[in-house]
Amino acid sequence: MAVGQSSPSSCHGPRRDNDDDDEDDDDTKSARQTAAAAAATSNFAGNGRHNINIDAMEAAQMYARNRSFGSRNDLDDSIGAFEELPRDKADSAWFHIDREYKNKNLEKLFAQFQRKLQRGNISLFVVIQIILAISHCSILIGWTSATDAIIDVVIMGVLNAVLFPILALVFRAGSYKNSPILSIYYSCAIVALLIIGDVVPAMYHSKNDEKASYKPVYQTHTLIACYFFLPLPRTLSAVILGVMASACYITSSLFITYRNDYFYEQKLLTDLNYHVCINMLGCYFRFMNQMMIKRSFLDRNKCVLSTLRLNYEKDQEEQLTRSILPQHFAHQITNCFVEKSVPQMEETRPSLTSITIKNMFMEVHKNVSILYADVVNFSGLTVRMPVQKLVETLNRLFGSFDDASELRKVLRIKFLGDCYYCVAGVPQPDPRHAANCVDLGLDMIDIIAGLGAGVRRECGVDIDMRIGVHSGEIMAGLLGAIKWQYDIWSRDVCVANKMEQTGRPGKVHVTERTLELLNRDNYCVEELDQSDNEILNKYGITKSYLITPVKQCEPEKYEYTSDTCRRKRPNRRNAYDQQAQRMNHFGQMIVRNYHLILKEANKEMEKAINHMPLTKIEQWGKWERINPFSLQFDKWQWELEYWREPDPLFKFSILLLAVLLPCVGPILLVRNNSNVQMSYTIFSYLGTFLFALMLIPMSWMQFIWDYVLTKNNDERNPSCVKPTNPVIKFFYRTSNEIVWKDSLRILVYFTLTTILTITTTYTFLYECQLLVQAESHKLNSSSPIEPTYAYKCVATPWQFTELCAITIITTFMFLRINFFIKLFSGGMIAIFYACNVWIYRSKLFQIPREAWNPILGAQLSHTLAIVYLIFSMHLIDRQTEYLNRLDYQWKRRLAQENREAFNICRANKLLLLNILPNHVAEKFMGMDNTMLNRLYHEKHEYVAVMFATLTNLSIENVDTLSNYNKIICHFDLLLFNAMFQHRVEKIKLAGTTYMAASGLDNLRRNSGGENSPGKYSVLKVLTRFAAEIMKITENINGQVDGSYALRIGICTGEVTAGVVGVKKPLYDIWGDAVNMASRMDTTGVPGKIQVLKETADSLEKLGVRCHRRGETYVKPKGLLTTYFVGIDADGQLERCGASLLPDIEEDDEDEERDVSRL
């Protein structure tokens, strides 16, 4: 394919045709960046007094971000980045847990996760049981002689001797893995043993003392075990077992403890209400703990999926970058994109201080061979072949070339229309680089021979390959600020280009330098005399050689053979079939990898569950980040942020208290003496109950409003409808603050626990003390009052202990309150209780028979009951706290991995948007396999195409290339101008030729058919862009004392656009308008914009003057009338009276407004 009168420096120039051959939102920031870049470029183009500090990476990302859906927010949403839960969505993460994990089909994995947690609970139960047994026996022996305590010690020993083997079976999760009913049997056996071990001692001691009312020791402990420790599969099972255990204890109280008691009705009533309260608390704890476990499980699952997704994104990124850029460049480029993809990048923009080019990725390679290949008669295909068939043909052809180049160890650089060029010996030196290029050229000739028969039948066009090869050295890398493509430059590249232009179809044209690196015995070589060839003589070439394919070998597959046969040719049918199978390489890869992620997630989740450190030995032996003693994170920042975590479950604890208080009332108000004054207790109880009721709307209003009252207003975002009534608004705001402010929750927590403690203990005991004092006054005696007088104010001293136990358990039911705070609160209640038992109200607890057994005193029995309870609740709370912190640790890891995945995904998106137009990139990166099962192509009825060649520039060294890069960067930054943004699309950089087009986005008004009112805007926008880059070039000449000039050609018409080479995708356009625009450039004059008559007439209608040049010979159409676009002394387009159509600014007023919002 000839290039006409192109400059010798235009090594692989216009190869488009052949002859017969914070305060602001992200949108505002993005607009500022765009405006800054545009203003900087405009100032530079206008007067030359401003220079631009160009960071190519930043410019590339600003371009891609502004091209992609309009703003960073849209780009981020398209990627689906992980974000922390919004303030008005905290509840939704908890109230749809069951639906979420069922929708993900995670029931089986959750059952395994639950068994793992149950093992941790069983290990904790074993620790508690051992400590309670040892302490209980030690106290009995220490308080009295071993002989008196023998019965209790023996019973305790036998109980644990039978209990621990059962616990060992339960600890082995596999023992009931396949038969969940076994876990119920095990649990029933454990509860039965606990009840027997608890009731038998009381039965034994009561038999020896008819007047005694000894209580079972561990009834609260047994009920707690039902709801927390035992491996029951469902909450209903735990409730049934807890109720059955309570029934056993109530029965034992009726027939053993209170068998001879006159007031047994009141005592049974208080015991019954106590068991109801404990079962309610246990059921609540079980339910909320299950919710937390499921939330933790889902977070863990997300963490695993995030890790796999990160790996998938990395693989996708590597596939993408390596398919477009050489592997040795891909890693470096991607790292720069990832580093620049962080949010801080939003704050940067080009400064106007100095001319420095950053991130120019360039390297020099010596001893390489360059191959240029051109499809002969390709222009006939663009006219005669349908759009889809054309793209499929090019994709199959270039895909086969890519396969052959990989096999021959030749690196494909790019294709320019129908021109395909590549280089051997890059990135790693290869002594066979010349032979590899020549062999690849012969393969190409053979490949197109198989394709040519079908094309000839369908279109009547004979196609062939003309190939040129030259050896030397190159400079390789990326130029410009946007739309990067790996390219090569050097004098030797120009020589290879000219060898192709002067070659012959069906042969490989090589220089003498290349031939010297070949074994001539393996090739059919024909020498040519080039002494009269002006094109080659400019490069000192007087002789060249044609290498003809060898026909003797069988066409089976690519492989090197013995010296008797140079090579075997490809099996054409297999080559085409393989390429057809690769047509959707990226789409199939995306879908395949997506399903692999889902498949591998379960395996990774199962592995992660098995390695969770939940047992005490694992927590102390494998701890990471969480101290097993203090349960503090090893980083104070994590600790502070954990304290500030929202607590959507806090409202449930308040609701629990409001529901629990009516059950506490009978325990508090039942007295043996109905005449006892209870005003203090009643007043305090009612005050506490009303306060709890008042807190319900203050904690529940947001949930009630968002998810009940206004749910139907907006299914996707119910919280968008806010209350307007002042009272409801106050409650709404307060409930939101309670969820999100830890200090407010702690204040409410301490207020509630203090009021509840005063109600259940202090006022109750205060009235009892008043009764004692009244009885003392009646007797008018200074002698000590008998404990029986105090007995009149309570049904039993255990009534006070039971109220205290309910209060302590309630304080531990605020599951997300820090466990140190709950331990402090429970400890203070216990201390207050102990002071009353031993000091202030000791007479109430001096009834000998109101104990566990005759050995221990009543005061010690009551105190130990509370101490054991606090000890058990604290260990349970520690386990819950550990799970919460483990869940938080997972969420931190999830957030970090999602940020990394987001940055990589964003880098992928930006990189692709920096190579493909945004509307093409959206389709290419989509997950719709149906869309990806077709090659992407589109037909545009009216597009303006521009070729701009920089003349008087010979790229022979890195310094020259650096100057050229500066010029291209200025051109690229002009695309940020609001007039050109989203309208002008940079296609590629070919040698010293800058190719751009306008009207390629079908979604915009300016792209349309011949009768579309926006078609003239397409032409005028591109013409203005051409004038601006000419002005930039002139100003650069004034700064660097250069003599650069732009030679520009523009043409309009129908264009076919598409992505060719799905394995190594490149976006390109084809059509007669593209060919003619290239010809307008190559036949043009430096410093002028040349157009055809039809284009000139359109510009005249837009009010742009054009000057007739005359008849110009344009291959292959012959003599055509051409025009130069008028440009005045200021570099502006000359006007020629009133425009027949609205000016671009008026015609696109809405468009400008849209751009301004970007």
Secondary structure, DSSP 4 states (H G I P E B T S, - for coil): ---TT--TT-TT---S--S----S-HHHHHHHHHHHHHHHHHHHHHHS----EEEHHHHHHHHHHHHSTTSHHHHHHHHT---PPPGGGTTHHHHTHHHHHHHTT-HHHHHHHHHHHHHHHHHHHHHHHHHHHHHHHHHHHHHS-TTTTHHHHHHHHHHHHHHHHHHHHHHSGGGTTS-THHHHHHHHHHHHHHHHHHHHHHHHHHHH-TT--PPPS-HHHHHHIIIIIS--SSHHHHHHHHHHHHHHHHHHIIIIITTT-TTHHHHHHHHHHHHHHHHHHHHHHHHHHHHHHHHHHHHHHHHHHHHHHHHHHHHHHHHHHHHHS-HHHHHHHHHHHHHHTSGGGGG---BSS--EEE---EEEEEEEEEEEEEEETHHHHHHHS-HHHHHHHHHHHHHHHHHHHHHTTEEEEEEETTEEEEEES-SS--TTHHHHHHHHHHHHHHHHHHHHHHHHHHH----EEEEEEEEEEEEEE--SSSS---EEESHHHHHHHHHHHTS-TTEEEEEHHHHTTS-GGGSEEEEEE-TT-HHHHTTT--EEEEEEPP-SS--S--EE--TTS-EEPP-HHHHHHHHHHTTTHHHHHHHHHHHHHHHHHHHHHHHHHHT---SHHHHHHS--SB-TTT--BSSHHHHHHHHT---TTHHHHHHHHHHHHHHHHHHHH--S-TTS--HHHHHHHHHHHHHHHHHHHHHHHHHHIIIIISGGG-SS-GGGS---SHHHHHHHHHHHHHHH-HHHHHHHHHHHHHHHHIIIIIHHHHHHHHHHHHHHHHHT--SPPPHHHHGGGSS-HHHHHHHHHHHHHHHTT-TTS-HHHHHHHHHHHHHHHHHIIIIITGGGG--TTSSSSSSS-HHHHHHHHHHHHHHHHHHHHHHHHHHHHHHHHHHHHHHHHHHHHHHHHHHHHHHHHTTS-HHHHHHHT---HHHHTS--EEEEEEEEEEEEEEES----SHHHHHHHHHHHHHHHHHTTSTTTTTTEEEEEEETTEEEEEE---TTSTT---TT-TTHHHHHHHHHHHHHHHHHHHHHHHHHHT---EEEEEEEEEEEEEEEE-SSS-EEEEESHHHHHHHHHHHTS-TT-EEEEHHHHHHHHHTTB-EEEEEEEEETTTEEEEEEEE-B-TTSPBPB-SS-SS--HHHHTHHHHHHHHH-
